[in-house]
Amino acid sequence: MCELCRRRFIRGAAALGLTGAAGLFSSPLMAQPRRGDAPASKLPARGEFTIANAHVMTMDGALGDIPGGSVHVRNGEIVAVGKDVKGGGQKIDGTGMIVMPGLVETHWHMW
């Protein structure tokens, strides 16, 4: 009798596990469009801006770090990096901030 109870328990646990696993595969999350499936869209208009008075970390041995430095960006391209950059466009006050020209933050999770 005890052996039969164990077998029933194992059968029931396996059935419950399969039912739960089947629910995962039919979840609405699986039906969501993937990142690569998204329709192509236009990039936002790129302008011109200068980040000034920031601590610029160039990662260039020749330039080093530039406290109170500026980074000038035009149409998505870095035009100038330095202490006294005369950039155009929108002025962004970078006081108390760190700027790393060229760093692209790609941190994201797949789950």
VMD Tcl script that builds the backbone (N, CA, C; Angstrom):
set m [mol new atoms 333]
animate dup $m
set s [atomselect $m all]
$s set {name element resname resid chain x y z} {
  {N N MET 1 A 0.825 -1.198 0.000}
  {CA C MET 1 A 0.000 0.000 0.000}
  {C C MET 1 A 0.866 1.257 0.000}
  {N N CYS 2 A 1.953 1.228 0.771}
  {CA C CYS 2 A 2.811 2.404 0.863}
  {C C CYS 2 A 3.502 2.688 -0.470}
  {N N GLU 3 A 3.933 1.605 -1.184}
  {CA C GLU 3 A 4.567 1.772 -2.489}
  {C C GLU 3 A 3.609 2.424 -3.475}
  {N N LEU 4 A 2.356 2.036 -3.424}
  {CA C LEU 4 A 1.346 2.607 -4.295}
  {C C LEU 4 A 1.154 4.092 -3.997}
  {N N CYS 5 A 1.219 4.471 -2.733}
  {CA C CYS 5 A 1.084 5.881 -2.363}
  {C C CYS 5 A 2.232 6.705 -2.939}
  {N N ARG 6 A 3.424 6.142 -2.901}
  {CA C ARG 6 A 4.577 6.855 -3.445}
  {C C ARG 6 A 4.448 7.035 -4.950}
  {N N ARG 7 A 3.998 5.969 -5.614}
  {CA C ARG 7 A 3.842 6.053 -7.069}
  {C C ARG 7 A 2.797 7.098 -7.440}
  {N N ARG 8 A 1.702 7.127 -6.736}
  {CA C ARG 8 A 0.661 8.121 -7.007}
  {C C ARG 8 A 1.187 9.533 -6.770}
  {N N PHE 9 A 1.957 9.667 -5.713}
  {CA C PHE 9 A 2.517 10.984 -5.398}
  {C C PHE 9 A 3.458 11.451 -6.514}
  {N N ILE 10 A 4.334 10.553 -6.952}
  {CA C ILE 10 A 5.291 10.912 -8.006}
  {C C ILE 10 A 4.563 11.225 -9.304}
  {N N ARG 11 A 3.553 10.412 -9.655}
  {CA C ARG 11 A 2.768 10.666 -10.860}
  {C C ARG 11 A 2.068 12.018 -10.789}
  {N N GLY 12 A 1.491 12.310 -9.658}
  {CA C GLY 12 A 0.792 13.586 -9.475}
  {C C GLY 12 A 1.747 14.771 -9.546}
  {N N ALA 13 A 2.920 14.627 -8.932}
  {CA C ALA 13 A 3.907 15.711 -8.959}
  {C C ALA 13 A 4.410 15.947 -10.381}
  {N N ALA 14 A 4.636 14.858 -11.137}
  {CA C ALA 14 A 5.091 14.999 -12.523}
  {C C ALA 14 A 4.024 15.674 -13.373}
  {N N ALA 15 A 2.771 15.292 -13.191}
  {CA C ALA 15 A 1.681 15.904 -13.957}
  {C C ALA 15 A 1.563 17.386 -13.626}
  {N N LEU 16 A 1.692 17.715 -12.366}
  {CA C LEU 16 A 1.620 19.113 -11.951}
  {C C LEU 16 A 2.773 19.917 -12.560}
  {N N GLY 17 A 3.976 19.337 -12.563}
  {CA C GLY 17 A 5.131 20.013 -13.153}
  {C C GLY 17 A 4.964 20.239 -14.646}
  {N N LEU 18 A 4.438 19.240 -15.366}
  {CA C LEU 18 A 4.210 19.388 -16.808}
  {C C LEU 18 A 3.153 20.439 -17.093}
  {N N THR 19 A 2.127 20.487 -16.262}
  {CA C THR 19 A 1.083 21.494 -16.438}
  {C C THR 19 A 1.664 22.892 -16.255}
  {N N GLY 20 A 2.501 23.069 -15.242}
  {CA C GLY 20 A 3.136 24.369 -15.008}
  {C C GLY 20 A 4.064 24.757 -16.145}
  {N N ALA 21 A 4.835 23.780 -16.658}
  {CA C ALA 21 A 5.749 24.064 -17.766}
  {C C ALA 21 A 4.976 24.428 -19.028}
  {N N ALA 22 A 3.857 23.770 -19.277}
  {CA C ALA 22 A 3.040 24.090 -20.451}
  {C C ALA 22 A 2.510 25.517 -20.349}
  {N N GLY 23 A 2.205 25.963 -19.147}
  {CA C GLY 23 A 1.722 27.327 -18.946}
  {C C GLY 23 A 2.781 28.366 -19.284}
  {N N LEU 24 A 4.041 28.024 -19.075}
  {CA C LEU 24 A 5.121 28.964 -19.403}
  {C C LEU 24 A 5.213 29.208 -20.904}
  {N N PHE 25 A 5.029 28.150 -21.676}
  {CA C PHE 25 A 5.172 28.280 -23.125}
  {C C PHE 25 A 3.984 28.961 -23.781}
  {N N SER 26 A 2.845 28.980 -23.105}
  {CA C SER 26 A 1.678 29.641 -23.694}
  {C C SER 26 A 1.454 31.020 -23.079}
  {N N SER 27 A 2.429 31.495 -22.345}
  {CA C SER 27 A 2.298 32.777 -21.665}
  {C C SER 27 A 2.220 33.932 -22.658}
  {N N PRO 28 A 1.527 35.016 -22.308}
  {CA C PRO 28 A 1.464 36.188 -23.190}
  {C C PRO 28 A 2.839 36.784 -23.473}
  {N N LEU 29 A 3.803 36.557 -22.574}
  {CA C LEU 29 A 5.145 37.094 -22.800}
  {C C LEU 29 A 5.783 36.485 -24.041}
  {N N MET 30 A 5.445 35.221 -24.319}
  {CA C MET 30 A 6.008 34.566 -25.494}
  {C C MET 30 A 5.450 35.174 -26.780}
  {N N ALA 31 A 4.276 35.783 -26.717}
  {CA C ALA 31 A 3.644 36.363 -27.899}
  {C C ALA 31 A 4.114 37.794 -28.164}
  {N N GLN 32 A 4.876 38.380 -27.257}
  {CA C GLN 32 A 5.350 39.748 -27.430}
  {C C GLN 32 A 6.330 39.812 -28.598}
  {N N PRO 33 A 6.302 40.880 -29.373}
  {CA C PRO 33 A 7.270 41.000 -30.471}
  {C C PRO 33 A 8.682 41.126 -29.924}
  {N N ARG 34 A 9.613 40.549 -30.602}
  {CA C ARG 34 A 11.019 40.608 -30.205}
  {C C ARG 34 A 11.610 41.950 -30.628}
  {N N ARG 35 A 12.730 42.293 -30.011}
  {CA C ARG 35 A 13.387 43.563 -30.310}
  {C C ARG 35 A 13.731 43.667 -31.792}
  {N N GLY 36 A 14.218 42.604 -32.381}
  {CA C GLY 36 A 14.588 42.615 -33.787}
  {C C GLY 36 A 13.384 42.635 -34.720}
  {N N ASP 37 A 12.198 42.273 -34.209}
  {CA C ASP 37 A 10.991 42.232 -35.028}
  {C C ASP 37 A 10.329 43.594 -35.160}
  {N N ALA 38 A 10.781 44.562 -34.392}
  {CA C ALA 38 A 10.131 45.875 -34.398}
  {C C ALA 38 A 10.320 46.537 -35.757}
  {N N PRO 39 A 9.300 47.242 -36.221}
  {CA C PRO 39 A 9.437 47.927 -37.507}
  {C C PRO 39 A 10.494 49.025 -37.424}
  {N N ALA 40 A 11.191 49.212 -38.519}
  {CA C ALA 40 A 12.224 50.249 -38.556}
  {C C ALA 40 A 11.575 51.622 -38.410}
  {N N SER 41 A 12.192 52.458 -37.612}
  {CA C SER 41 A 11.664 53.811 -37.427}
  {C C SER 41 A 12.788 54.808 -37.670}
  {N N LYS 42 A 12.402 56.021 -37.945}
  {CA C LYS 42 A 13.397 57.064 -38.167}
  {C C LYS 42 A 14.034 57.451 -36.843}
  {N N LEU 43 A 15.288 57.775 -36.895}
  {CA C LEU 43 A 15.971 58.277 -35.712}
  {C C LEU 43 A 15.485 59.689 -35.426}
  {N N PRO 44 A 15.516 60.090 -34.161}
  {CA C PRO 44 A 15.121 61.465 -33.864}
  {C C PRO 44 A 16.094 62.447 -34.507}
  {N N ALA 45 A 15.616 63.634 -34.720}
  {CA C ALA 45 A 16.467 64.668 -35.315}
  {C C ALA 45 A 17.682 64.889 -34.427}
  {N N ARG 46 A 18.821 64.924 -35.040}
  {CA C ARG 46 A 20.051 65.153 -34.281}
  {C C ARG 46 A 20.406 66.622 -34.381}
  {N N GLY 47 A 20.742 67.167 -33.267}
  {CA C GLY 47 A 21.068 68.583 -33.251}
  {C C GLY 47 A 22.507 68.815 -32.872}
  {N N GLU 48 A 22.716 69.945 -32.262}
  {CA C GLU 48 A 24.051 70.346 -31.839}
  {C C GLU 48 A 23.961 70.779 -30.388}
  {N N PHE 49 A 24.887 70.277 -29.576}
  {CA C PHE 49 A 24.907 70.670 -28.170}
  {C C PHE 49 A 26.330 70.606 -27.638}
  {N N THR 50 A 26.538 71.310 -26.533}
  {CA C THR 50 A 27.832 71.324 -25.856}
  {C C THR 50 A 27.603 71.071 -24.377}
  {N N ILE 51 A 28.290 70.065 -23.853}
  {CA C ILE 51 A 28.263 69.798 -22.414}
  {C C ILE 51 A 29.489 70.498 -21.845}
  {N N ALA 52 A 29.257 71.459 -20.956}
  {CA C ALA 52 A 30.359 72.273 -20.432}
  {C C ALA 52 A 30.490 72.121 -18.922}
  {N N ASN 53 A 31.670 72.424 -18.407}
  {CA C ASN 53 A 31.980 72.430 -16.969}
  {C C ASN 53 A 31.876 71.049 -16.330}
  {N N ALA 54 A 32.087 69.997 -17.104}
  {CA C ALA 54 A 32.011 68.635 -16.576}
  {C C ALA 54 A 33.415 68.076 -16.383}
  {N N HIS 55 A 33.513 66.993 -15.628}
  {CA C HIS 55 A 34.783 66.279 -15.505}
  {C C HIS 55 A 34.822 65.306 -16.683}
  {N N VAL 56 A 35.627 65.619 -17.690}
  {CA C VAL 56 A 35.681 64.819 -18.912}
  {C C VAL 56 A 36.772 63.756 -18.770}
  {N N MET 57 A 36.373 62.501 -18.893}
  {CA C MET 57 A 37.312 61.379 -18.852}
  {C C MET 57 A 37.497 60.902 -20.289}
  {N N THR 58 A 38.639 61.244 -20.892}
  {CA C THR 58 A 38.844 60.974 -22.317}
  {C C THR 58 A 39.302 59.549 -22.610}
  {N N MET 59 A 39.895 58.872 -21.658}
  {CA C MET 59 A 40.486 57.549 -21.859}
  {C C MET 59 A 41.602 57.592 -22.907}
  {N N ASP 60 A 42.142 58.764 -23.120}
  {CA C ASP 60 A 43.256 58.977 -24.046}
  {C C ASP 60 A 44.457 59.398 -23.212}
  {N N GLY 61 A 45.527 58.631 -23.294}
  {CA C GLY 61 A 46.713 58.919 -22.500}
  {C C GLY 61 A 47.288 60.303 -22.754}
  {N N ALA 62 A 47.182 60.781 -23.987}
  {CA C ALA 62 A 47.724 62.098 -24.333}
  {C C ALA 62 A 46.880 63.225 -23.743}
  {N N LEU 63 A 45.571 63.059 -23.712}
  {CA C LEU 63 A 44.685 64.111 -23.190}
  {C C LEU 63 A 44.430 63.974 -21.695}
  {N N GLY 64 A 44.308 62.750 -21.215}
  {CA C GLY 64 A 44.018 62.520 -19.800}
  {C C GLY 64 A 42.632 63.009 -19.421}
  {N N ASP 65 A 42.404 63.159 -18.126}
  {CA C ASP 65 A 41.130 63.696 -17.633}
  {C C ASP 65 A 41.162 65.219 -17.718}
  {N N ILE 66 A 39.994 65.804 -17.968}
  {CA C ILE 66 A 39.906 67.262 -18.085}
  {C C ILE 66 A 38.849 67.763 -17.110}
  {N N PRO 67 A 39.282 68.182 -15.889}
  {CA C PRO 67 A 38.299 68.754 -14.968}
  {C C PRO 67 A 37.799 70.089 -15.511}
  {N N GLY 68 A 36.505 70.315 -15.457}
  {CA C GLY 68 A 35.930 71.548 -15.982}
  {C C GLY 68 A 35.974 71.606 -17.497}
  {N N GLY 69 A 35.988 70.444 -18.134}
  {CA C GLY 69 A 36.089 70.383 -19.590}
  {C C GLY 69 A 34.742 70.409 -20.290}
  {N N SER 70 A 34.813 70.397 -21.624}
  {CA C SER 70 A 33.606 70.465 -22.454}
  {C C SER 70 A 33.672 69.439 -23.571}
  {N N VAL 71 A 32.489 69.025 -24.026}
  {CA C VAL 71 A 32.364 68.129 -25.173}
  {C C VAL 71 A 31.335 68.744 -26.114}
  {N N HIS 72 A 31.734 68.944 -27.361}
  {CA C HIS 72 A 30.851 69.530 -28.371}
  {C C HIS 72 A 30.413 68.407 -29.322}
  {N N VAL 73 A 29.082 68.245 -29.489}
  {CA C VAL 73 A 28.521 67.208 -30.352}
  {C C VAL 73 A 27.645 67.867 -31.406}
  {N N ARG 74 A 27.843 67.446 -32.674}
  {CA C ARG 74 A 27.028 67.976 -33.774}
  {C C ARG 74 A 26.536 66.794 -34.608}
  {N N ASN 75 A 25.213 66.692 -34.737}
  {CA C ASN 75 A 24.582 65.633 -35.536}
  {C C ASN 75 A 25.083 64.237 -35.177}
  {N N GLY 76 A 25.223 63.988 -33.882}
  {CA C GLY 76 A 25.617 62.675 -33.403}
  {C C GLY 76 A 27.101 62.390 -33.435}
  {N N GLU 77 A 27.913 63.330 -33.847}
  {CA C GLU 77 A 29.360 63.143 -33.896}
  {C C GLU 77 A 30.048 64.090 -32.929}
  {N N ILE 78 A 31.051 63.572 -32.221}
  {CA C ILE 78 A 31.830 64.410 -31.308}
  {C C ILE 78 A 32.755 65.278 -32.153}
  {N N VAL 79 A 32.585 66.588 -32.034}
  {CA C VAL 79 A 33.350 67.540 -32.834}
  {C C VAL 79 A 34.602 67.989 -32.096}
  {N N ALA 80 A 34.488 68.230 -30.788}
  {CA C ALA 80 A 35.635 68.727 -30.024}
  {C C ALA 80 A 35.519 68.311 -28.565}
  {N N VAL 81 A 36.682 68.073 -27.963}
  {CA C VAL 81 A 36.785 67.762 -26.536}
  {C C VAL 81 A 37.944 68.581 -26.001}
  {N N GLY 82 A 37.740 69.278 -24.906}
  {CA C GLY 82 A 38.832 70.061 -24.342}
  {C C GLY 82 A 38.394 70.949 -23.200}
  {N N LYS 83 A 39.320 71.785 -22.768}
  {CA C LYS 83 A 39.065 72.685 -21.640}
  {C C LYS 83 A 38.257 73.902 -22.081}
  {N N ASP 84 A 38.621 74.510 -23.179}
  {CA C ASP 84 A 37.963 75.742 -23.643}
  {C C ASP 84 A 37.320 75.530 -25.009}
  {N N VAL 85 A 36.384 74.609 -25.090}
  {CA C VAL 85 A 35.708 74.321 -26.358}
  {C C VAL 85 A 34.635 75.375 -26.601}
  {N N LYS 86 A 34.674 75.980 -27.763}
  {CA C LYS 86 A 33.663 76.982 -28.133}
  {C C LYS 86 A 32.606 76.289 -28.989}
  {N N GLY 87 A 31.777 75.498 -28.363}
  {CA C GLY 87 A 30.759 74.753 -29.091}
  {C C GLY 87 A 29.510 75.556 -29.330}
  {N N GLY 88 A 28.692 75.072 -30.240}
  {CA C GLY 88 A 27.440 75.747 -30.555}
  {C C GLY 88 A 26.250 74.930 -30.099}
  {N N GLY 89 A 25.078 75.386 -30.495}
  {CA C GLY 89 A 23.849 74.675 -30.159}
  {C C GLY 89 A 23.460 74.830 -28.705}
  {N N GLN 90 A 22.696 73.880 -28.227}
  {CA C GLN 90 A 22.210 73.902 -26.844}
  {C C GLN 90 A 23.372 73.732 -25.868}
  {N N LYS 91 A 23.373 74.526 -24.816}
  {CA C LYS 91 A 24.403 74.426 -23.780}
  {C C LYS 91 A 23.844 73.598 -22.626}
  {N N ILE 92 A 24.589 72.578 -22.221}
  {CA C ILE 92 A 24.199 71.729 -21.099}
  {C C ILE 92 A 25.239 71.907 -20.014}
  {N N ASP 93 A 24.794 72.284 -18.814}
  {CA C ASP 93 A 25.713 72.482 -17.697}
  {C C ASP 93 A 26.041 71.125 -17.085}
  {N N GLY 94 A 27.295 70.736 -17.170}
  {CA C GLY 94 A 27.727 69.450 -16.650}
  {C C GLY 94 A 28.407 69.546 -15.300}
  {N N THR 95 A 28.189 70.630 -14.570}
  {CA C THR 95 A 28.821 70.804 -13.263}
  {C C THR 95 A 28.472 69.630 -12.353}
  {N N GLY 96 A 29.501 69.020 -11.778}
  {CA C GLY 96 A 29.301 67.893 -10.872}
  {C C GLY 96 A 29.050 66.573 -11.584}
  {N N MET 97 A 29.169 66.558 -12.900}
  {CA C MET 97 A 28.916 65.351 -13.684}
  {C C MET 97 A 30.206 64.851 -14.329}
  {N N ILE 98 A 30.190 63.575 -14.718}
  {CA C ILE 98 A 31.312 62.971 -15.434}
  {C C ILE 98 A 30.849 62.694 -16.857}
  {N N VAL 99 A 31.677 63.059 -17.837}
  {CA C VAL 99 A 31.373 62.801 -19.244}
  {C C VAL 99 A 32.494 61.934 -19.809}
  {N N MET 100 A 32.105 60.861 -20.497}
  {CA C MET 100 A 33.080 59.997 -21.172}
  {C C MET 100 A 32.743 60.005 -22.660}
  {N N PRO 101 A 33.374 60.867 -23.445}
  {CA C PRO 101 A 33.068 60.948 -24.873}
  {C C PRO 101 A 33.263 59.600 -25.565}
  {N N GLY 102 A 32.266 59.224 -26.350}
  {CA C GLY 102 A 32.349 57.981 -27.100}
  {C C GLY 102 A 31.803 56.771 -26.379}
  {N N LEU 103 A 31.513 56.883 -25.088}
  {CA C LEU 103 A 30.967 55.738 -24.359}
  {C C LEU 103 A 29.515 55.548 -24.768}
  {N N VAL 104 A 29.199 54.350 -25.196}
  {CA C VAL 104 A 27.823 54.008 -25.538}
  {C C VAL 104 A 27.343 53.021 -24.486}
  {N N GLU 105 A 26.335 53.384 -23.729}
  {CA C GLU 105 A 25.790 52.527 -22.679}
  {C C GLU 105 A 24.906 51.472 -23.326}
  {N N THR 106 A 25.367 50.225 -23.318}
  {CA C THR 106 A 24.587 49.149 -23.932}
  {C C THR 106 A 24.105 48.144 -22.901}
  {N N HIS 107 A 24.061 48.527 -21.659}
  {CA C HIS 107 A 23.659 47.599 -20.607}
  {C C HIS 107 A 22.165 47.308 -20.690}
  {N N TRP 108 A 21.817 46.063 -20.936}
  {CA C TRP 108 A 20.424 45.644 -20.908}
  {C C TRP 108 A 20.385 44.149 -20.646}
  {N N HIS 109 A 19.282 43.697 -20.125}
  {CA C HIS 109 A 19.119 42.288 -19.776}
  {C C HIS 109 A 18.212 41.603 -20.780}
  {N N MET 110 A 18.449 40.343 -21.012}
  {CA C MET 110 A 17.627 39.592 -21.960}
  {C C MET 110 A 16.404 38.989 -21.291}
  {N N TRP 111 A 16.289 39.092 -19.994}
  {CA C TRP 111 A 15.117 38.526 -19.332}
  {C C TRP 111 A 14.290 39.599 -18.714}
}
mol reanalyze $m
mol bondsrecalc $m
mol representation Tube
mol addrep $m
